[in-house]
């Protein structure tokens, strides 16, 4: 017992580092799945809005040509109001308020010129399931299969309600080479789908894995005749991924001879809680990327990261080295160069935040992972989240400028150092799916200002843009409504 105590005490150290990571997407986003269609990458994901799991942003799809620059416009489907609060009575008779939520869309598949989206829909009273939605284009609009929608407390709509493909959250569908399809969902459940990919064709099966405990965010993929079942363990800053292998999609699966945990926190590179995500196979290559959520500032301020997935000669997966590089380090940006300001100031900034977590460095020693961490080899580590104005121009998707909560009219201003001909400005707002109104002004001398654009009604898109600005040395953005912050301001 004494050696174990000594080791534990030695490892209960505190590491404090600045939080400056390069996320893939400039916003709070979780549970990413990336598909590729006709020269464009599409990321389907959960829209975090820092309100906890009780309320999420509307469903959107982020698009990219180069895996570096991402944008979206509009919602995937519009027959659910995700911002509307509903009152219901829970099982104990208490009155509560709830929202519809869109969670954890799986990898979108193309079949017979239609696009198949499998996503979790949670009703205001917490009933939930994985539903199939269809569209003629990968960006939608999507429509519910087998019904007109999902409804709450509307008995007159019962006959029109779609039925879930799987009776729980985190459903993800894998399509095999022969056209058959399989769905996996949380708690190690799986089933074959019918010929239409619209319902389970038989009884569910349980995937037997090396490690027990709660598990979610599963997905399945195939490479060189081997099937891989990949599943999460633990949670929060100790979120991680393990995997199993088989020659059949529904198993039985076996654990690899080496380590089965392939994605985990790394104190040195400052990546915490890599969890619910999916794998993208780059077309016409043997290159794979693992897109996953990262802890962010905790709660539902999650961010998306990506790292390479590589394989050994026997098909086993090498442990993924999580780092801060992001897709920007792996792929060439096709966007034009931006104009960098020589000075930035703002109406104010939110105070720095110190974020503390306990990370278990011995997760692979456990056969069961029912607890959040083992308590055997724990490192207490910290990082600082800053919100200074310069963050909006640093080229990093995971740092932002955020105004002070007491600021009633937040603004940020950039000095370009000399009068330049400005073509356009892109604005990547924090919590963009909730919408913003704003005003952009330009000046040659910092005294006389001209309003370039006023966005008087919220729109669902990121980035929001202003064009044809012309000659200016100074640019000033005032946020009129919406979250008072920006991940990035790109000046062209």
C-alpha positions in Angstrom: 0.0 0.0 0.0 2.8 2.5 0.8 4.3 2.5 -2.8 0.9 3.2 -4.3 0.3 6.1 -1.9 3.7 7.5 -2.6 3.0 7.4 -6.4 -0.4 8.9 -6.1 0.9 11.8 -4.0 3.7 12.4 -6.5 1.3 12.6 -9.3 -1.2 14.9 -7.7 0.6 17.9 -9.3 -0.9 21.1 -10.7 -0.1 22.2 -14.3 -1.2 25.7 -15.3 -1.1 26.7 -19.0 -2.7 29.2 -21.2 -5.6 27.9 -23.2 -4.8 28.6 -26.9 -5.8 25.7 -29.1 -6.7 25.7 -32.8 -10.1 24.2 -33.1 -11.6 23.2 -36.5 -14.8 25.2 -36.1 -15.0 28.8 -34.8 -17.9 28.2 -32.4 -19.2 25.9 -29.7 -19.8 22.6 -31.5 -19.9 19.0 -30.3 -20.5 15.5 -31.6 -19.1 16.0 -35.1 -19.6 13.7 -38.1 -18.0 14.7 -41.4 -19.1 13.5 -44.8 -17.8 14.2 -48.3 -20.0 14.8 -51.4 -19.0 16.2 -54.8 -15.9 18.2 -53.7 -17.3 19.5 -50.4 -16.9 18.4 -46.8 -20.0 18.6 -44.6 -19.8 18.6 -40.8 -23.1 17.7 -39.0 -22.9 18.3 -35.3 -24.6 19.4 -32.1 -24.9 23.2 -31.8 -23.7 24.1 -28.3 -24.9 27.4 -26.8 -23.5 27.3 -23.3 -26.9 26.6 -21.8 -26.2 23.1 -20.6 -27.9 20.0 -22.1 -31.3 21.4 -21.4 -31.2 23.7 -24.5 -29.2 23.6 -27.7 -29.0 25.7 -30.8 -30.8 24.7 -34.0 -29.4 22.1 -36.4 -26.9 23.5 -39.0 -24.3 21.9 -41.3 -20.8 23.5 -41.6 -19.4 23.3 -45.1 -15.8 23.4 -46.3 -13.9 22.9 -49.6 -10.4 22.6 -47.9 -11.1 21.2 -44.4 -9.7 24.5 -43.0 -12.3 27.2 -43.7 -15.9 26.4 -42.6 -19.2 28.2 -42.9 -22.9 27.5 -42.7 -26.1 29.2 -43.7 -29.6 28.4 -42.5 -31.0 25.5 -40.6 -31.2 21.8 -41.8 -34.9 21.7 -41.1 -37.4 24.3 -39.9 -40.5 22.5 -38.6 -39.2 22.5 -35.0 -38.7 25.7 -33.0 -35.7 24.9 -30.9 -35.9 28.2 -29.0 -39.5 27.7 -27.8 -39.9 26.6 -24.1 -42.7 24.1 -23.3 -44.1 23.4 -19.8 -44.7 19.8 -18.8 -45.3 17.7 -15.6 -42.6 15.2 -14.7 -43.0 11.8 -13.2 -43.1 13.3 -9.7 -45.8 15.8 -10.5 -43.5 18.8 -10.7 -44.0 21.5 -13.3 -40.9 21.9 -15.5 -39.9 23.7 -18.7 -38.2 22.0 -21.6 -37.0 22.4 -25.2 -36.7 20.4 -28.3 -33.0 19.5 -28.9 -31.1 18.2 -31.8 -28.1 16.1 -30.8 -25.3 14.0 -32.2 -26.1 13.5 -35.9 -24.3 10.5 -37.4 -22.4 10.4 -40.6 -24.7 11.4 -43.5 -25.0 8.8 -46.3 -26.0 9.1 -49.9 -28.4 6.6 -51.4 -30.5 6.7 -54.6 -29.7 10.4 -55.0 -31.0 11.2 -51.5 -29.1 12.1 -48.4 -29.8 10.2 -45.2 -29.3 12.0 -41.9 -29.7 10.1 -38.6 -30.0 12.4 -35.7 -31.1 12.4 -32.0 -34.2 14.4 -31.3 -35.0 15.0 -27.6 -38.5 16.3 -26.8 -39.2 18.9 -24.0 -40.2 16.1 -21.6 -36.9 14.2 -22.2 -38.3 11.4 -24.4 -35.9 10.8 -27.2 -34.9 8.7 -30.1 -32.7 8.6 -33.3 -34.7 9.7 -36.3 -34.1 9.4 -40.1 -34.4 12.6 -42.1 -34.1 12.8 -45.9 -33.0 15.5 -48.3 -32.2 16.1 -52.0 -29.1 18.0 -51.1 -26.5 17.5 -48.3 -27.3 20.9 -46.8 -31.0 20.2 -46.8 -33.7 21.1 -46.3 -34.3 17.7 -44.6 -37.7 16.2 -43.9 -38.6 13.5 -41.5 -39.1 10.0 -42.9 -42.3 8.2 -42.3 -44.1 11.3 -40.9 -44.2 15.1 -41.1 -42.2 15.7 -37.9 -41.8 15.1 -34.2 -44.4 16.7 -32.0 -44.9 17.4 -28.3 -48.2 17.6 -26.5 -50.1 17.7 -29.8 -52.4 14.6 -29.9 -54.0 15.8 -33.1 -50.5 15.2 -34.8 -50.1 11.7 -33.5 -50.9 10.1 -36.8 -48.3 12.4 -38.6 -45.4 11.8 -36.2 -42.3 10.1 -37.5 -41.1 6.9 -35.7 -37.5 6.7 -34.5 -35.1 4.3 -36.1 -33.5 3.6 -32.7 -35.1 4.1 -29.4 -32.3 6.1 -27.8 -29.6 8.7 -28.4 -26.4 8.7 -30.5 -27.6 6.6 -33.4 -25.0 6.3 -36.2 -25.5 4.2 -39.3 -22.8 2.3 -41.3 -23.5 1.2 -44.9 -21.5 -1.8 -46.0 -20.2 -2.5 -49.5 -23.2 -4.7 -50.4 -25.7 -2.0 -49.6 -26.8 -3.4 -46.2 -26.8 -0.9 -43.3 -26.4 -1.2 -39.6 -27.2 1.2 -36.8 -25.3 1.5 -33.5 -26.4 3.6 -30.5 -25.4 4.3 -26.9 -24.9 1.6 -24.3 -23.3 -0.8 -27.0 -26.5 -1.5 -28.9 -26.6 -2.4 -32.6 -29.0 -3.7 -35.2 -29.2 -4.4 -38.9 -31.6 -2.1 -40.8 -34.1 -3.1 -43.4 -33.6 -2.6 -47.1 -34.9 1.0 -47.0 -32.4 1.9 -44.1 -35.5 3.2 -42.3 -36.1 0.7 -39.5 -34.5 -2.1 -37.7 -34.8 -5.4 -39.5 -34.4 -7.6 -36.5 -33.7 -7.7 -32.8 -31.0 -5.5 -31.3 -27.7 -7.0 -30.3 -25.3 -6.0 -27.6 -21.7 -5.4 -28.7 -19.5 -7.1 -26.1 -16.5 -4.9 -25.4 -13.3 -5.2 -23.4 -14.3 -2.4 -21.0 -17.6 -1.8 -19.2 -19.2 1.2 -17.8 -21.4 3.8 -19.4 -20.7 4.3 -23.1 -22.1 6.6 -25.8 -21.1 8.2 -29.1 -20.4 4.8 -30.9 -19.7 4.5 -34.6 -18.7 1.7 -37.0 -16.4 1.7 -40.0 -14.7 -0.7 -42.3 -11.2 -0.9 -43.7 -9.5 -3.7 -45.7 -12.2 -6.2 -44.8 -12.1 -5.4 -41.0 -15.0 -3.8 -39.1 -14.2 -1.4 -36.3 -16.6 -0.6 -33.4 -15.5 2.6 -31.7 -17.1 3.6 -28.4 -16.6 6.2 -25.7 -15.8 5.8 -22.0 -15.9 8.0 -19.0 -16.7 11.7 -19.5 -15.9 15.4 -19.0 -12.1 15.9 -19.0 -11.6 12.1 -18.9 -13.7 11.4 -22.0 -11.9 8.9 -24.2 -12.4 6.3 -27.0 -11.7 2.6 -27.2 -12.3 0.2 -30.0 -13.0 -3.5 -31.0 -12.4 -5.4 -34.2 -14.4 -8.0 -36.2 -14.8 -9.7 -39.5 -18.6 -9.2 -39.3 -20.5 -6.0 -38.7 -22.5 -7.3 -35.8 -19.6 -9.2 -34.3 -18.5 -11.0 -32.3 -15.8 -8.3 -31.7 -12.5 -8.8 -30.1 -10.1 -6.3 -28.5 -6.8 -5.6 -30.2 -3.7 -7.3 -28.8 -2.2 -3.9 -28.0 -3.9 -0.9 -26.4 -7.6 -0.5 -27.1 -7.9 3.1 -25.9 -6.9 5.2 -28.9 -8.1 8.7 -28.0 -7.6 10.3 -24.6 -6.6 13.5 -22.8 -3.0 14.7 -23.1 -1.7 17.0 -20.4 1.4 17.9 -22.4 -0.4 19.0 -25.5 -3.3 20.5 -23.4 -6.1 18.6 -25.1 -8.8 17.6 -22.6 -11.7 15.1 -22.8 -11.6 14.1 -26.5 -14.9 12.5 -27.0 -18.0 11.9 -29.2 -17.0 12.2 -32.8 -16.4 10.2 -35.9 -13.9 9.2 -38.6 -13.5 10.7 -42.0 -11.9 8.7 -44.8 -10.3 11.1 -47.2 -11.5 10.0 -50.7 -9.1 8.1 -52.9 -6.5 7.8 -50.2 -5.8 5.6 -47.2 -5.8 8.7 -44.9 -8.2 8.9 -42.0 -9.1 11.9 -39.7 -10.7 11.5 -36.3 -13.0 14.5 -35.6 -14.0 14.8 -32.0 -15.3 17.2 -29.3 -12.9 18.7 -26.8 -13.8 19.9 -23.3 -13.6 23.6 -24.0 -14.5 25.7 -20.9 -16.6 22.9 -19.5 -20.3 22.1 -19.9 -21.7 22.9 -23.3 -18.8 25.1 -24.5 -17.3 22.2 -26.4 -15.0 22.6 -29.5 -14.2 20.4 -32.4 -10.7 19.0 -33.0 -9.2 16.7 -35.5 -6.1 14.5 -35.7 -4.8 11.8 -38.0 -5.9 8.1 -37.4 -3.2 5.7 -38.5 -3.1 1.9 -38.6 -0.5 -0.9 -38.0 0.2 -3.5 -40.6 -2.2 -6.0 -38.9 -5.1 -3.5 -39.0 -4.9 -2.4 -35.4 -5.3 1.3 -34.8 -2.3 3.3 -33.5 -3.1 5.5 -30.4 -4.0 8.9 -31.8 -1.7 11.7 -30.8 -4.0 14.5 -29.9 -2.5 18.0 -30.4 -3.3 21.6 -31.1 -2.5 21.7 -34.8 -5.9 21.1 -36.2 -6.7 20.7 -39.8 -5.0 24.0 -40.6 -1.6 22.3 -40.1 -2.6 19.3 -42.3 -4.3 21.0 -45.3 -3.7 24.1 -47.4 -6.2 26.9 -46.9 -7.8 28.1 -50.1 -8.9 31.4 -48.6 -7.2 34.7 -49.5 -4.8 36.4 -47.2 -6.2 38.6 -44.5 -5.3 42.1 -43.4 -3.8 42.0 -39.8 -4.4 45.1 -37.6 -1.5 46.8 -35.9 -3.7 47.7 -32.9 -7.0 46.5 -31.4 -9.1 47.9 -28.6 -12.6 47.3 -27.3 -15.3 48.6 -24.9 -14.0 46.0 -22.4 -13.3 42.3 -21.9 -14.5 39.6 -19.7 -12.1 38.6 -17.0 -9.8 35.6 -17.5 -11.3 32.3 -16.4 -9.3 29.6 -14.6 -10.5 26.1 -15.5 -9.6 23.2 -13.3 -9.9 19.5 -14.0 -8.6 16.2 -12.7 -7.2 14.0 -15.5 -6.6 10.3 -14.9 -3.4 9.1 -16.6 -4.1 5.4 -15.9 -7.4 4.8 -17.7 -5.9 2.0 -19.7 -5.3 0.0 -16.4 -9.0 -0.3 -15.8 -11.1 -3.2 -17.1 -14.2 -1.2 -16.1 -14.7 2.5 -16.4 -17.9 3.1 -14.6 -16.4 6.0 -12.7 -15.3 9.3 -14.1 -11.7 8.5 -13.2 -9.8 5.8 -11.4 -8.3 7.9 -8.7 -5.0 6.0 -9.1 -2.8 8.3 -11.1 -4.6 11.7 -11.2 -3.1 14.9 -12.3 -4.9 18.1 -11.3 -4.3 20.5 -14.1 -5.5 24.0 -15.0 -5.7 26.3 -18.0 -6.7 29.9 -18.4 -9.3 31.1 -20.9 -8.8 34.7 -21.9 -11.2 37.0 -23.7 -8.9 39.9 -24.8 -9.7 41.8 -28.0 -6.5 40.6 -29.8 -8.0 37.1 -29.7 -10.4 38.1 -32.5 -7.6 38.6 -34.9 -5.1 35.8 -33.9 -6.2 33.3 -36.5 -7.2 30.7 -33.9 -10.7 29.3 -33.9 -10.8 28.5 -30.2 -9.8 31.9 -28.8 -12.3 34.7 -28.7 -12.9 38.3 -27.6 -15.8 38.4 -25.1 -17.1 41.7 -23.7 -17.8 42.1 -20.0 -21.3 41.0 -19.0 -22.1 44.5 -17.7 -21.3 46.1 -21.1 -24.6 47.2 -22.6 -23.2 48.2 -26.0 -20.0 46.2 -26.7 -17.7 47.2 -29.5 -14.3 46.2 -30.9 -12.1 48.3 -33.1 -9.1 47.5 -35.3 -6.4 49.9 -36.5 -4.9 48.7 -39.8 -1.9 51.1 -39.5 -2.6 52.9 -42.8 -5.5 53.6 -45.1 -6.2 50.4 -47.1 -8.7 49.3 -49.7 -10.9 46.9 -47.8 -13.0 44.5 -49.9 -14.9 42.7 -47.1 -15.0 41.6 -43.5 -16.1 38.2 -42.1 -17.5 38.0 -38.6 -17.5 34.7 -36.7 -19.8 35.4 -33.6 -19.8 33.3 -30.4 -23.0 31.3 -30.2 -23.8 32.1 -33.8 -26.8 29.8 -34.0 -28.7 32.1 -31.7 -28.3 35.1 -34.1 -26.9 38.6 -33.7 -27.6 42.2 -34.7 -24.7 44.5 -35.3 -23.3 47.6 -36.9 -20.0 48.0 -38.7 -18.3 51.4 -39.2 -15.2 52.5 -41.1 -13.0 55.5 -40.8 -9.8 56.9 -42.4 -8.7 59.0 -39.5 -10.5 57.5 -36.4 -12.6 60.7 -36.1 -15.1 60.7 -39.0 -17.0 57.4 -39.2 -19.2 56.0 -41.9 -21.6 53.1 -41.3 -20.8 50.3 -43.7 -23.6 47.9 -42.7 -26.2 47.5 -40.1 -27.6 44.0 -39.5 -31.0 44.8 -37.9 -32.5 41.3 -37.8 -30.7 38.1 -36.6 -29.7 35.6 -39.4 -28.7 32.0 -39.0 -25.2 31.9 -40.5 -21.5 32.0 -39.8 -19.6 34.0 -40.8 -21.7 37.1 -41.3 -20.2 39.5 -43.8 -20.0 43.0 -44.9 -18.6 43.9 -48.4 -17.5 46.8 -50.5 -16.1 48.7 -47.6 -13.5 50.8 -49.6 -10.8 53.0 -48.2 -10.4 52.7 -44.4 -7.7 52.6 -41.7 -10.1 51.9 -38.8 -13.0 49.4 -38.5 -15.4 49.4 -35.6 -18.0 46.7 -34.9 -20.8 47.2 -32.4 -22.8 44.2 -31.2 -26.4 45.3 -30.8 -27.8 41.9 -29.7 -26.7 38.4 -29.2 -23.7 36.9 -27.4 -21.2 39.8 -27.0 -18.2 38.0 -28.5 -16.3 37.0 -31.6 -14.1 34.1 -32.3 -12.5 35.7 -35.4 -12.8 38.9 -37.5 -11.2 38.3 -40.9 -10.5 41.4 -43.0 -9.9 41.1 -46.8 
